């Protein structure tokens, strides 16, 4: 047995003979003489020390050993093909990985079609997705991310951005919350008396900045998932991106609070979602393609919808 002498070509002939159903069909598929196919298979069997095909019938059939080794042969062929594709891609400048930042305020499921198309176009490129409520803009500016989809709020000038969509912030609470049972518009005085769940940057938790805070008492959290959980549990009221809670509202887990006034307006803020890159660090071909796909798909149809 001389396993170290196994070749890619031997495994290719093995798999092709199985797929085509005979050595003669494999010779046609590979554009080789049948004698070459037969010789390659015999060499492979000699090297592993056991037959892969039973040749006693009209058509060769796999032996138990052949059935056991076929999946491994296919895996090796796939790995070698992927290795070759990735090496060729990197030789022409294709990156091995795209670092993609995605705001917690954007439901990832709504990007699935775009990401699936990216996978089909760049099967050798790994996608590293970083989720977060805060800090993505800094990571993008500092070169720790290649592109990002995030809220256009206080973004540094070093970032180039393309608007993808706009979402509304809405005030919500659990059905059993005192504000949920109020009839008519909810006034500022009514909001002030109930605990508010506030989303805050980690650096601002201790300082307790009051932007967007209407209540006398507040709990401050640094991620949207925690805020969502507290609201659904009935522990307070707060504002949430409409797409993030649309399913909860439809299922009755949360209710929309009809706020009368908010910071001098009759509605909570509308915020833009943008696809961004740092203009000092242009992403590679795959990253650029993903950025352009996000922009294109946002024009075909709204990506971020309830």
C-alpha positions as CSV (number, residue, x, y, z in Angstrom):
1,X,0.0,0.0,0.0
2,X,1.4,3.4,-1.1
3,X,-1.1,6.0,0.1
4,X,1.4,8.8,-0.2
5,X,1.4,8.4,-4.0
6,X,-2.3,9.1,-4.4
7,X,-3.1,11.8,-6.9
8,X,-5.9,14.2,-7.5
9,X,-6.4,12.7,-10.9
10,X,-7.0,9.2,-9.5
11,X,-9.7,10.5,-7.2
12,X,-11.2,12.5,-10.0
13,X,-11.4,9.4,-12.2
14,X,-12.8,7.4,-9.3
15,X,-15.6,9.9,-8.7
16,X,-16.4,10.4,-12.4
17,X,-16.6,6.6,-13.0
18,X,-19.2,6.4,-10.2
19,X,-21.1,9.5,-11.5
20,X,-21.2,8.3,-15.1
21,X,-21.9,4.6,-14.3
22,X,-19.1,3.0,-16.2
23,X,-15.5,3.3,-17.2
24,X,-16.4,4.0,-20.8
25,X,-18.8,6.8,-19.9
26,X,-16.1,8.2,-17.6
27,X,-13.6,8.2,-20.5
28,X,-16.0,10.2,-22.6
29,X,-16.8,12.7,-19.8
30,X,-13.1,13.2,-19.2
31,X,-12.2,13.1,-22.9
32,X,-9.7,10.3,-22.4
33,X,-9.2,6.8,-23.7
34,X,-10.9,4.0,-21.9
35,X,-7.6,2.2,-21.4
36,X,-6.3,5.3,-19.5
37,X,-9.3,5.3,-17.2
38,X,-8.9,1.6,-16.5
39,X,-5.2,1.9,-15.8
40,X,-5.8,4.9,-13.5
41,X,-8.4,3.0,-11.5
42,X,-6.2,-0.1,-11.3
43,X,-3.3,2.0,-10.1
44,X,-5.5,3.5,-7.4
45,X,-6.7,0.2,-6.2
46,X,-3.2,-1.3,-6.2
47,X,-2.0,1.7,-4.0
48,X,-4.8,1.3,-1.4
49,X,-4.5,-2.5,-1.5
50,X,-8.2,-3.3,-2.1
51,X,-10.7,-3.1,-5.0
52,X,-13.0,-0.1,-5.2
53,X,-15.2,-1.6,-7.9
54,X,-16.7,-5.1,-8.4
55,X,-16.2,-5.9,-12.0
56,X,-18.0,-9.3,-12.1
57,X,-21.2,-7.8,-13.5
58,X,-21.8,-6.0,-16.9
59,X,-21.3,-2.6,-15.2
60,X,-18.8,-2.1,-12.4
61,X,-20.4,-1.5,-9.0
62,X,-18.9,-0.1,-5.8
63,X,-17.5,-2.5,-3.3
64,X,-18.1,-1.8,0.4
65,X,-14.7,-0.2,0.5
66,X,-15.6,1.9,-2.5
67,X,-18.8,3.1,-0.9
68,X,-17.0,4.0,2.3
69,X,-14.2,5.9,0.5
70,X,-16.3,7.7,-2.1
71,X,-17.5,10.5,0.2
72,X,-13.9,11.2,1.3
73,X,-12.7,11.3,-2.3
74,X,-15.4,13.8,-3.1
75,X,-14.5,15.9,-0.1
76,X,-10.8,16.0,-1.1
77,X,-11.8,17.0,-4.7
78,X,-14.0,19.8,-3.4
79,X,-11.3,21.0,-1.0
80,X,-8.7,21.0,-3.8
81,X,-11.0,22.9,-6.2
82,X,-11.8,25.4,-3.5
83,X,-8.1,25.8,-2.7
84,X,-7.4,26.4,-6.4
85,X,-10.2,29.0,-6.7
86,X,-9.2,30.9,-3.6
87,X,-5.5,30.9,-4.7
88,X,-6.5,32.3,-8.1
89,X,-8.8,34.9,-6.6
90,X,-6.1,36.1,-4.2
91,X,-3.6,36.3,-7.0
92,X,-5.9,38.8,-8.8
93,X,-6.5,40.7,-5.6
94,X,-9.5,39.0,-4.2
95,X,-9.5,39.2,-0.4
96,X,-9.8,36.1,1.8
97,X,-12.3,37.7,4.1
98,X,-14.7,40.6,4.2
99,X,-15.2,42.2,7.6
100,X,-18.8,43.4,7.7
101,X,-20.4,45.5,10.5
102,X,-24.1,45.3,10.9
103,X,-26.1,47.4,13.3
104,X,-28.3,45.6,15.8
105,X,-31.1,47.9,14.6
106,X,-31.1,46.1,11.2
107,X,-32.8,42.7,11.3
108,X,-30.2,40.4,9.7
109,X,-32.9,38.3,8.0
110,X,-33.8,41.2,5.8
111,X,-30.3,41.1,4.3
112,X,-30.3,37.3,3.7
113,X,-31.0,37.5,0.0
114,X,-28.1,39.9,-0.6
115,X,-25.8,37.8,1.5
116,X,-26.9,34.6,-0.2
117,X,-26.1,36.2,-3.6
118,X,-22.7,37.3,-2.2
119,X,-22.0,33.7,-1.2
120,X,-22.8,32.4,-4.7
121,X,-20.6,35.0,-6.4
122,X,-17.7,34.7,-4.0
123,X,-17.7,31.2,-2.5
124,X,-14.0,31.3,-1.5
125,X,-14.4,34.6,0.5
126,X,-15.2,34.3,4.2
127,X,-17.7,36.9,5.6
128,X,-17.0,38.0,9.2
129,X,-20.1,39.7,10.6
130,X,-19.8,42.0,13.6
131,X,-23.0,43.0,15.2
132,X,-23.4,45.9,17.6
133,X,-25.5,48.9,18.6
134,X,-22.5,51.2,19.1
135,X,-18.9,51.4,18.0
136,X,-19.2,50.1,14.4
137,X,-18.5,53.5,13.0
138,X,-15.2,53.7,15.0
139,X,-14.2,50.2,13.9
140,X,-14.9,51.2,10.3
141,X,-12.9,54.4,10.6
142,X,-10.0,52.6,12.3
143,X,-9.8,49.9,9.7
144,X,-11.1,47.0,11.8
145,X,-14.1,46.7,9.4
146,X,-14.3,46.8,5.6
147,X,-17.9,47.9,5.2
148,X,-20.8,48.4,7.5
149,X,-24.6,48.9,7.5
150,X,-25.5,51.2,10.4
151,X,-27.6,54.1,11.5
152,X,-26.6,57.5,10.1
153,X,-26.2,59.2,13.5
154,X,-23.1,61.2,14.4
155,X,-20.9,59.3,11.9
156,X,-17.3,60.6,11.4
157,X,-16.6,62.5,8.2
158,X,-14.0,59.9,7.2
159,X,-16.9,57.6,6.2
160,X,-18.5,57.6,2.8
161,X,-22.2,56.6,3.1
162,X,-25.1,55.6,0.9
163,X,-28.6,55.7,2.2
164,X,-30.4,52.3,2.0
165,X,-33.6,53.0,3.9
166,X,-35.3,54.9,6.6
167,X,-37.0,53.5,9.7
168,X,-39.2,55.0,12.4
169,X,-38.6,54.9,16.1
170,X,-41.8,54.1,18.0
171,X,-42.6,54.0,21.7
172,X,-43.7,50.6,22.9
173,X,-44.5,48.8,26.1
174,X,-45.9,45.4,27.1
175,X,-49.7,45.0,27.1
176,X,-49.8,44.9,30.9
177,X,-47.8,48.1,31.3
178,X,-49.7,51.1,32.9
179,X,-49.2,53.2,29.8
180,X,-50.5,50.5,27.5
181,X,-54.0,50.9,28.9
182,X,-54.2,54.7,28.5
183,X,-56.9,56.1,26.2
184,X,-56.0,58.9,23.9
185,X,-52.5,60.5,23.3
186,X,-49.9,59.9,26.1
187,X,-48.6,63.2,27.4
188,X,-45.1,64.1,28.4
189,X,-46.2,64.2,32.1
190,X,-47.5,60.6,31.8
191,X,-44.2,59.4,30.3
192,X,-42.3,61.1,33.0
193,X,-43.9,59.0,35.8
194,X,-43.0,55.6,34.3
195,X,-39.6,53.8,34.2
196,X,-38.0,54.3,30.8
197,X,-35.6,51.8,29.3
198,X,-32.9,53.8,27.5
199,X,-30.3,52.6,25.0
200,X,-26.9,54.2,25.9
201,X,-23.3,54.0,24.7
202,X,-21.2,52.1,27.2
203,X,-19.1,55.2,27.7
204,X,-22.2,57.2,28.7
205,X,-23.8,54.8,31.2
206,X,-22.1,56.3,34.2
207,X,-22.5,59.9,33.0
208,X,-26.2,59.5,32.4
209,X,-26.7,61.8,29.5
210,X,-30.4,62.8,29.1
211,X,-30.8,62.9,25.3
212,X,-34.0,61.1,24.4
213,X,-34.9,60.5,28.1
214,X,-38.4,61.6,29.1
215,X,-38.9,59.8,32.4
216,X,-37.7,60.8,35.9
217,X,-36.5,57.2,36.4
218,X,-34.6,55.2,33.8
219,X,-32.6,52.0,33.3
220,X,-29.8,52.3,30.9
221,X,-28.7,49.4,28.7
222,X,-25.9,49.2,26.1
223,X,-27.5,46.8,23.6
224,X,-30.8,46.6,21.8
225,X,-31.5,42.9,22.7
226,X,-31.4,43.6,26.4
227,X,-33.7,46.6,25.9
228,X,-36.1,44.5,23.9
229,X,-36.2,41.8,26.5
230,X,-36.9,44.3,29.4
231,X,-39.7,45.9,27.4
232,X,-41.3,42.6,26.5
233,X,-41.1,41.7,30.2
234,X,-43.1,44.8,31.1
235,X,-40.3,46.4,33.1
236,X,-40.6,49.8,31.4
237,X,-41.4,51.6,28.2
238,X,-39.0,52.8,25.5
239,X,-38.5,53.6,21.9
240,X,-37.5,50.9,19.4
241,X,-36.9,50.6,15.7
242,X,-40.2,49.7,14.1
243,X,-38.8,46.8,12.0
244,X,-37.2,45.3,15.1
245,X,-40.6,45.0,17.0
246,X,-43.1,44.7,14.2
247,X,-43.5,40.9,14.9
248,X,-43.9,41.6,18.6
249,X,-46.6,44.1,17.9
250,X,-48.4,41.8,15.5
251,X,-48.3,38.9,18.1
252,X,-49.5,41.2,20.9
253,X,-46.2,41.0,22.9
254,X,-45.8,44.8,22.6
255,X,-48.2,47.6,22.0
256,X,-47.5,51.0,20.3
257,X,-47.8,54.0,22.7
258,X,-49.4,57.0,21.0
259,X,-47.0,59.7,22.2
260,X,-48.5,63.2,22.0
261,X,-45.2,65.1,21.8
262,X,-41.5,64.1,21.6
263,X,-38.7,66.7,21.8
264,X,-41.0,69.3,20.2
265,X,-42.4,67.0,17.5
266,X,-45.5,65.0,17.1
267,X,-43.5,61.8,16.4
268,X,-40.3,60.1,17.4
269,X,-37.3,60.5,15.1
270,X,-36.9,58.9,11.7
271,X,-33.4,57.5,11.2
272,X,-31.5,56.6,8.0
273,X,-29.8,53.3,7.5
274,X,-26.7,53.6,5.4
275,X,-24.0,51.4,3.9
276,X,-20.7,52.9,4.7
277,X,-17.0,52.5,4.0
278,X,-13.9,54.5,5.0
279,X,-12.8,56.6,2.1
280,X,-9.2,56.2,3.2
281,X,-9.4,52.4,3.0
282,X,-11.2,51.1,0.0
283,X,-12.4,47.5,0.4
284,X,-11.2,44.8,-2.0
285,X,-13.2,43.4,-4.9
286,X,-15.5,41.2,-2.8
287,X,-16.1,43.9,-0.2
288,X,-16.8,46.5,-2.9
289,X,-19.2,44.0,-4.6
290,X,-21.1,43.5,-1.4
291,X,-21.4,47.2,-0.8
292,X,-22.7,47.8,-4.3
293,X,-25.1,44.9,-4.0
294,X,-26.6,46.4,-0.8
295,X,-27.1,49.7,-2.5
296,X,-28.6,48.1,-5.6
297,X,-30.9,45.9,-3.7
298,X,-32.2,48.8,-1.6
299,X,-33.2,50.6,-4.8
300,X,-35.0,47.5,-6.2
301,X,-37.1,47.2,-3.1
302,X,-37.1,48.4,0.5
303,X,-34.7,46.2,2.5
304,X,-35.7,47.4,6.0
305,X,-39.4,47.1,6.3
306,X,-41.7,46.0,9.2
